[in-house]
Amino acid sequence: MNPSASLLPQFNKIYIAECSVKSEVANRVRELYPAEIIQIVSNDFIDSQRGPMNAQEFNESKKTLLLTEFKGQFFKRCPGATQKKTLTCCNYHVLNLGSQCNMNCSYCYLQSYLNTKMSLIYTNIDQALGELENMIKEFPNHPFRVGTGEIIDSLSLDEITLYSRKLIQFFQKYPKWVLEFKTKSNKVDQFLDLPGSDNIVVSWSINPAFVINQEEHGTARLHERIEAAKKCRDRGYKLAFHVDPMIYHPDWKKNYGDLVDLLATEFTPEQVQIISIGTLRYQPEQRHMMKERFGLKSLVTSAEMFPSEGNKLRYDATLRGEMLQFVYKRFKNHNEKWNAFFCMETPETWISALEKVPMQIGELKEFFKPLPQV
Amino acid sequence: MKLTNLDHLLTQAENSSLKEQLHAWIEAKKIKDSDLVFTQLLQNDLQWKLFLKACLIIIEFRFSYSESLKYLELITDLILMGHDEAIFEYNFDQNKWTAHLQNLRYPQTSQRDDHLKNRLEKLPWPYGSKTKFERRGDRAGIELKMFITSEADLIKAISALERVKEQIRES
């Protein structure tokens, strides 16, 4: 099951905190990586790595890994849910099993979010599963959707952790709760010997090849993501695609139209649980780091962005509505059954694009129905 | 030791007559080092030359603190996007110059706004009302001001707005 060394995520240095030395992940790291780059450090080592990062430190944080235990609460609501007054949110919950990403998208929101100068993998997954188990006992019949790809890609480091295997086996005991892996990688082989089920969703953030090539550095190419999705489908896993963030460029209609056509040709609405659609957005404070790291020739840094509700920078509202509506209608033209919705958008945008809010759309009602607060 | 953003700006202006003016401007506007973080992106002499020229215009036009920083950042973007002397067209008039800078940095939005402005201004707004096209963040639209003194005024205004609504629907 060990991947070849050349295909492993590249790290210049791997630290293991004392509390994690005996963990399964640490054992696996010692199997996969040369001993020269591995160093054991004290449990408070992480404290010395906290603080705001400049562009260079952010780049280096992608190449340095720390295995440690997480001390807080693993299970949280999606950030969209904390802006309920301005955004229409789909009740997503997140389980953070690490932070930082070994890929390098120009628009990545982690550039304004992280404050630890290295990538982290939390080794106490059993504690996370215990937390989940308590939640499930409290709300066994509520259809909670739990994603692991919020501040770390769900699968790009999974060949190291093999957490997907534990999570799949755990969630299969609770079919009302839905687990979603969200990735831009094609790392799925490590769990495909486990059969899928309807409550395990493997999802891809997806963009036209042109945008992936320009802005999503170090990620799997479009055809690689599609191939990986087909493998998961063939093993009985449910799929989801996030056409998000849509990035404006002169040929956007052609390229996003072709992307929707490709997805609608390769997959059926029954195989794909959700299509979420969103346009480029980011916190204003991350613009300087983005420009420093990617220059002003990028489609993202040179984009025409304006302050919007919730303080994020977004495209002009009319253009945004046009882009969201275009992709939504393209799916619906293929088949009314495609379950598409807008991610982190204001009610005004829903109404301008679809003349409805999600609670007025039969197939989306369940996703957007308020759930108990955790 | 790494220079601060303010030191770096003053060092770049060292050999020009601008240094004193810049110093006075920094003092007067209480410019902080973190306000100029975007200047770290300027890489070469040509880029700095363009930036300092823009500073001079901004100082001479007496832009406010926030306007100064907003336009200096916008100009930095334009420099890094490859614009050069075109930045300084229309710099004889503050309003024309800032509109020109916005057009350069946001060309598609400016074009869409112009189109929308023309369309909205042609609509039959209530008699005596004042309209002003505005962009507020990610939304553009018309600010409408009316002075109503009686129920009859109100009925007329509502009926005019109904006509506006119909024309918007038809278009």
Interface residues (C-beta under 8 A of the other chain):
Chain A: H288 K291 E292 G295 L296 K297 S302 E304 F306 P307 S308 R314 Y315 D316 A317 T318 L319 R320
Chain B: V37 F38 Q40 L41 D77 L80 M81 R105 Y106 P107 Q108 T109 R112 L116 R135 G137 D138 R139 A140
